[in-house]
């Protein structure tokens, strides 16, 4: 199982989520880059805060499609700043991103 986390903040969230993942999934190893992700890894990338993380989501989708070994993608943001639906509407409404998501879903079937 390989996990990809896009976290909102620059420093704290990476530390907190890294510690939490080690606690919940002790068998997973942290990858410093997506290229290091093999079997049983997790990768955390910073979105560099609000509103910068919006522009990082399409890049993360491209990473996932290109790499091909990511099983689960998590976008971790403070809910008080935006609703998930607004976030998805803003970022994923382009045809290119819909096609990326379709590739990911079809590959999992």
N, C-alpha and C positions, 0 to 999 in steps of 0.2 A: 504494500500500500504506500503510495506517494502522495503527499499533501503539499499544496501551494497556498501560502497565506499572503495576502496583500493587506498590510496593516496601515492604519491612518497615519500615525505619528512617526517621527524620525528615529527616536532612540528607545524610549520607555516601552512602547508596545512590542518592539522586537524582543526585548528582554523578558517581558511578562509572558507573552505568548510562547516564547521558547521554553521557559520554565514550566508553563502549564502543559505544553505538548509532551515534554519529557516525563512529567508526572502521570499524565493520562495514557500515553503510548511509550513506555520505556524502551520498547524494541526499535523505535524509529531513531535514525541518526540525522543530525542537522547537516544540510548541504550549504556551503558558502555561496555557490552559484548554481543555477539551474542545470548546468552541464554536469555537475557532480551527482545529480539525482539518478539513482539506480533503483534497486529494490529496497523498500522500507526506509525511505528518507522523507524529510520535510524541508521545505524551503520557505523562508520568510523574506519578503521585500517591503521596504518602506514606501508609503505613498507620499511622504514628506508633508503631511498635514493637510488640513482643509484650506482651500479647495483643490490643492494640487493632486490629491489622490484620484480625482475624477479622470485626469489625463493619463494616469498610470494604468487604469483598468484595460483599455484596448491593448497596451503593450503586454500586459500580463496574459491576456487571451492569446496574443501572437506567440508568446513564450510557450504556452501550454500546447498550442497546435504544433508548433515547430518541434518541440522536444518530444512530445508524444507519450511520455511515461507518467504523466500526472493523473491521478485517479480522482482527486477532489480539490476543488478550488474554493477558497474562503475569502470574502471581502470583509474585513473587520474594521468597522467605523463606529464612532459614537453616534447612537441613534438620535440624539437631541439635535444634531446638525442637519439631518435630512432623513427622509423616509427612503426605504429600500426601493420602493416603486419609482420614486422620482429619480433616484440614482440610476436604476436600470433603464428607465425611459430616456434619460439624458445621454447615457453612454452607449447603449446597445441598440439603438434604433436604426443605425446605419445598416445598409445591406451587407457590407463587408463583415460587420460584427455578428449579424444574424447567421451568415454563412459559416463563420468560425464556430459559433455555438452548435450549429447543426452538425458540423464535422466531428466535434467532440462527442455529441450525443450519439451519432451514428457509429462512431468507433467503439463505444461502450457496449453496443448491442451484440 
